[in-house]
């Protein structure tokens, strides 16, 4: 079977810096996955969902120096040509930390991004994680989403409730996919063309519902880069990892002038 995207040999590859990826980015266009921008509290369980603002800015600097520009998913048909040096920045869940800490960096580099919102939790909390014992995180409210849009960024749907779509009743899955699109469109007055599978959880029937609902693309957690034969409803991404505490990060913290 021919794969519809350029997968990585290491399925758990996490993006931290550009150097190891330069080769693969010549074969396809990367879509980066971020969740929250900030330093996680000690009590946070899933610390890997956080990227520190300094690391985020360093990553953007590397892309800019290498001549990359951000692409919008709406133009995915043309952006799959890697020679154009484009990349896509995506944020899952609508965390307020992104609004607080990523906007100024994005603006500084002239980059744009898409935020996938949980339509029934605008201005609420990460209920789907809190249920499993995670620390509360504030989600962008209506005014933050409007400011995000005015800054030239996009929004997409991440369902109504952050549902695990393949494990719920198909009727309910349909509702999560269709109604979230309509609710976000009615509330913010922009077309919602892009979808993100919560937990990267999808199967063919879920993918088909997304297409039927009128979306143009959907992103997964499959690791890879996009090529001209990529299925737009199962776009691979690269998860951005909070860098681990190595001697280098420790030094940069306490003796930043040495690096
Ligand atoms: Zn999510």
Boltz pocket constraint, residues with backbone or C-beta under 6 A from the ligand:
constraints:
  - pocket:
      binder: B
      contacts: [[A, 92], [A, 93], [A, 158], [A, 162], [A, 197], [A, 198], [A, 199]]
      max_distance: 6.0
